[in-house]
Amino acid sequence: MNILISTQTEILKTKRSASFWLSIIAALFLPTLFSIGYSVEPESLIRQMKLSGNAWSFHFGNAWQVANAFLFPMFIILICSLIPQIEYKNNTWKQVYASPQPLANVYFSKFISIHMMIFFFFMLFNVFLISFAIIVNLINSKFQFLDQSIDWAMLGRLCLKTYISILGITAIQYWLSFRIKNFIAPVGIGLAMIIASIILAQIGWKHIYKFPFAHPFLTLQSIGKNNSLVIENHELNSIGYCAFFLILGYLDLKFRKERG
């Protein structure tokens, strides 16, 4: 069985699972809150949009700021815990390991399926952000979403660089969720790391670029200063963390005496 078939099998397991519904609900969360905010305080927000120069830049900038600081890392922590839990919950690890596929396929196919869910989440998040803004504008014509164009190049850079920045978090949380049977433990560790990253960012720690859970927020800051596709130092660190913990997790699984 090759890695493609193994990955297809893993993706089928996520269909209508908790991870699937989490992706939809998480993607809806911020767009819904922003829509409520636009409805409750329209005049104040319209003034801020006019001062910013572009309604879409204001809309995406505020939404992605919250998302990169907390929502995306938290979503990754939960999704990385939920997908391995499918086997723990159904007590099917022994069947998976006994199937005619290399151990590497088992480990890396689940990791790929996690990233497929992340792509799905990113797509929904942007679709909901755009759709809800248009609906708000149809209700209140003073908003300028329909009069201005979206900077698709900027949005593409934001998505790509944010994805690079979360690679380290995915590998760390995936290894923890594979290593620890309990669902709460890896989620608790990840949440503690998010809180630590927010605190470190607030105090201006000079080595924060080395802290993987702060990388998404640092990416958003860097895009505000530099519109190019140049990979920042912390994004290179994220790629390095991903490679290190992904290999570490696989070796840990391979040489573990008892699996599942």
C-alpha positions as CSV (number, residue, x, y, z in Angstrom):
1,M,0.0,0.0,0.0
2,N,1.6,3.3,-1.1
3,I,1.4,6.6,0.8
4,L,-1.3,8.0,-1.5
5,I,-3.7,5.2,-0.7
6,S,-2.9,5.4,3.0
7,T,-3.6,9.2,2.9
8,Q,-6.9,8.6,1.1
9,T,-7.9,6.2,3.7
10,E,-7.1,8.7,6.5
11,I,-9.1,11.4,4.8
12,L,-12.1,9.1,4.5
13,K,-11.9,8.5,8.3
14,T,-12.2,12.3,8.9
15,K,-15.4,12.6,6.9
16,R,-18.2,13.6,9.2
17,S,-15.9,13.2,12.1
18,A,-15.3,15.7,15.0
19,S,-12.3,17.1,13.1
20,F,-14.4,17.8,10.0
21,W,-17.1,19.7,12.0
22,L,-14.4,21.5,14.1
23,S,-12.9,22.9,10.8
24,I,-16.3,24.3,9.8
25,I,-17.2,25.8,13.2
26,A,-13.7,27.3,13.7
27,A,-13.8,28.8,10.3
28,L,-17.2,30.4,11.0
29,F,-16.3,31.7,14.4
30,L,-14.4,34.9,13.6
31,P,-16.4,35.9,10.5
32,T,-19.6,35.6,12.6
33,L,-18.2,37.7,15.4
34,F,-17.1,40.4,13.0
35,S,-20.5,40.4,11.3
36,I,-22.1,41.0,14.7
37,G,-19.7,43.7,15.5
38,Y,-20.4,45.5,12.2
39,S,-24.1,45.3,12.9
40,V,-23.8,46.6,16.5
41,E,-21.3,49.4,16.0
42,P,-21.5,50.3,12.3
43,E,-20.7,54.0,12.4
44,S,-17.5,53.6,14.4
45,L,-16.2,50.8,12.2
46,I,-17.1,52.6,9.0
47,R,-15.0,55.6,10.2
48,Q,-12.1,53.3,11.0
49,M,-12.3,51.6,7.6
50,K,-12.3,55.0,5.8
51,L,-9.2,56.0,7.8
52,S,-7.5,52.8,6.9
53,G,-8.0,53.5,3.2
54,N,-9.4,50.2,2.2
55,A,-12.3,48.3,3.8
56,W,-11.0,44.9,2.8
57,S,-7.5,45.5,4.2
58,F,-9.1,46.6,7.5
59,H,-11.4,43.6,7.5
60,F,-8.7,41.0,6.7
61,G,-6.1,42.7,8.9
62,N,-8.2,42.6,12.0
63,A,-9.6,39.1,11.4
64,W,-6.2,37.6,10.7
65,Q,-4.6,39.3,13.6
66,V,-6.9,37.5,16.0
67,A,-6.6,34.3,14.0
68,N,-2.8,34.2,13.9
69,A,-2.4,35.0,17.5
70,F,-4.9,32.5,18.9
71,L,-7.5,30.8,16.6
72,F,-5.1,29.1,14.1
73,P,-2.7,27.7,16.7
74,M,-5.7,26.5,18.8
75,F,-7.3,24.9,15.8
76,I,-4.1,23.1,15.0
77,I,-3.7,21.9,18.5
78,L,-7.2,20.5,18.5
79,I,-7.1,19.0,15.0
80,C,-3.7,17.3,15.7
81,S,-5.2,15.7,18.8
82,L,-8.5,14.7,17.2
83,I,-7.2,12.8,14.2
84,P,-5.0,10.3,16.2
85,Q,-7.9,10.0,18.7
86,I,-10.0,8.4,16.0
87,E,-7.9,5.2,16.5
88,Y,-7.7,5.6,20.2
89,K,-11.5,6.1,20.5
90,N,-12.3,3.1,18.4
91,N,-9.5,1.0,19.8
92,T,-8.2,0.3,16.2
93,W,-4.5,1.0,16.5
94,K,-3.6,-2.7,16.4
95,Q,-5.6,-3.1,13.2
96,V,-3.8,-0.2,11.7
97,Y,-0.4,-1.5,12.6
98,A,-1.4,-5.0,11.3
99,S,-2.5,-3.6,7.9
100,P,-0.3,-4.3,4.9
101,Q,1.5,-0.9,4.9
102,P,4.8,0.4,6.1
103,L,5.0,2.0,9.5
104,A,6.1,5.2,7.7
105,N,2.8,5.3,5.8
106,V,0.8,5.0,9.0
107,Y,2.6,7.9,10.6
108,F,3.0,10.3,7.6
109,S,-0.4,9.7,6.0
110,K,-2.1,10.9,9.2
111,F,0.1,14.0,9.2
112,I,-0.8,14.7,5.6
113,S,-4.5,14.3,6.4
114,I,-4.1,16.9,9.2
115,H,-2.7,19.3,6.6
116,M,-5.6,18.6,4.3
117,M,-7.9,19.7,7.1
118,I,-5.8,22.8,7.6
119,F,-6.1,23.7,3.9
120,F,-9.9,23.1,4.2
121,F,-10.1,25.4,7.2
122,F,-8.1,28.1,5.5
123,M,-10.3,28.0,2.4
124,L,-13.5,28.1,4.5
125,F,-12.2,30.9,6.7
126,N,-11.5,33.2,3.8
127,V,-14.7,32.3,2.0
128,F,-16.7,33.1,5.2
129,L,-14.8,36.4,5.8
130,I,-15.6,37.6,2.2
131,S,-19.2,36.3,2.1
132,F,-20.2,37.8,5.5
133,A,-18.6,41.1,4.6
134,I,-20.6,41.3,1.4
135,I,-23.8,40.4,3.3
136,V,-23.1,43.2,5.8
137,N,-22.6,45.6,2.9
138,L,-25.9,44.5,1.4
139,I,-27.7,45.2,4.7
140,N,-25.9,48.5,5.3
141,S,-24.7,50.3,2.1
142,K,-22.4,52.7,4.1
143,F,-19.8,49.9,4.3
144,Q,-17.5,50.0,1.2
145,F,-16.8,46.3,0.6
146,L,-18.7,46.3,-2.7
147,D,-17.1,49.5,-3.8
148,Q,-13.5,48.4,-3.3
149,S,-11.5,45.4,-4.6
150,I,-9.7,42.7,-2.6
151,D,-6.0,42.6,-2.8
152,W,-5.8,38.9,-3.8
153,A,-2.0,39.0,-4.0
154,M,-1.7,40.2,-0.4
155,L,-4.3,37.6,0.7
156,G,-2.3,34.9,-1.1
157,R,0.9,35.9,0.6
158,L,-0.8,36.0,4.0
159,C,-2.2,32.5,3.5
160,L,1.1,31.0,2.2
161,K,3.3,32.6,4.9
162,T,0.9,31.8,7.7
163,Y,0.9,28.2,6.6
164,I,4.7,28.1,6.7
165,S,4.6,29.7,10.1
166,I,2.3,26.9,11.6
167,L,4.4,24.0,10.3
168,G,6.4,23.7,13.5
169,I,3.3,23.7,15.7
170,T,1.7,20.9,13.6
171,A,4.7,18.6,14.0
172,I,5.1,19.3,17.7
173,Q,1.4,18.7,18.5
174,Y,1.2,15.7,16.2
175,W,4.0,14.0,18.0
176,L,2.5,14.8,21.4
177,S,-0.9,13.5,20.3
178,F,0.7,10.3,18.8
179,R,2.8,9.8,22.0
180,I,0.1,10.5,24.6
181,K,-3.1,8.5,24.5
182,N,-5.0,11.0,26.7
183,F,-6.7,13.7,24.6
184,I,-6.5,16.4,27.3
185,A,-2.7,16.3,27.9
186,P,-1.5,17.5,24.4
187,V,-4.3,20.1,24.2
188,G,-3.3,21.4,27.6
189,I,0.3,21.6,26.7
190,G,-0.5,23.4,23.4
191,L,-2.8,25.9,25.1
192,A,-0.1,26.6,27.7
193,M,2.3,27.3,24.8
194,I,-0.1,29.7,23.1
195,I,-0.5,31.6,26.4
196,A,3.2,31.7,26.8
197,S,3.7,33.0,23.3
198,I,1.2,35.9,23.9
199,I,3.0,36.8,27.1
200,L,6.4,36.7,25.4
201,A,5.1,38.9,22.6
202,Q,3.7,41.4,25.1
203,I,7.0,41.7,27.0
204,G,9.0,41.9,23.7
205,W,11.3,39.0,24.3
206,K,14.1,39.3,21.8
207,H,14.3,35.5,21.1
208,I,10.6,35.1,20.4
209,Y,11.4,34.1,16.8
210,K,12.7,30.9,18.3
211,F,9.4,30.1,19.9
212,P,7.2,28.1,17.5
213,F,3.8,29.0,18.9
214,A,4.5,32.7,18.3
215,H,5.5,32.2,14.6
216,P,2.0,32.8,13.1
217,F,1.7,36.2,15.0
218,L,5.2,37.2,13.9
219,T,4.3,36.4,10.3
220,L,1.4,38.8,10.4
221,Q,3.6,41.5,11.8
222,S,6.2,40.9,9.1
223,I,3.7,41.1,6.3
224,G,2.7,44.5,7.6
225,K,6.3,45.7,7.2
226,N,7.3,43.7,4.1
227,N,4.9,42.7,1.2
228,S,7.4,40.4,-0.5
229,L,7.4,36.6,-0.4
230,V,10.8,36.5,1.3
231,I,10.8,33.8,4.0
232,E,11.4,35.4,7.4
233,N,13.9,34.0,10.0
234,H,11.1,32.7,12.2
235,E,9.4,31.0,9.2
236,L,12.7,29.2,8.5
237,N,12.7,28.1,12.2
238,S,9.2,26.8,11.7
239,I,10.3,24.6,8.8
240,G,13.2,23.4,10.8
241,Y,11.0,22.6,13.8
242,C,8.6,20.7,11.5
243,A,11.4,18.6,10.1
244,F,13.0,17.9,13.5
245,F,9.8,16.9,15.4
246,L,8.3,15.0,12.4
247,I,11.4,12.8,12.2
248,L,11.6,12.6,16.0
249,G,8.0,11.4,16.2
250,Y,8.5,8.8,13.5
251,L,11.7,7.4,15.2
252,D,9.9,7.4,18.5
253,L,7.0,5.4,17.0
254,K,9.4,3.0,15.2
255,F,11.5,2.1,18.2
256,R,8.7,2.2,20.8
257,K,8.3,-1.2,22.4
258,E,4.6,-1.0,22.7
259,R,2.4,0.9,20.2
260,G,-1.2,1.9,20.4
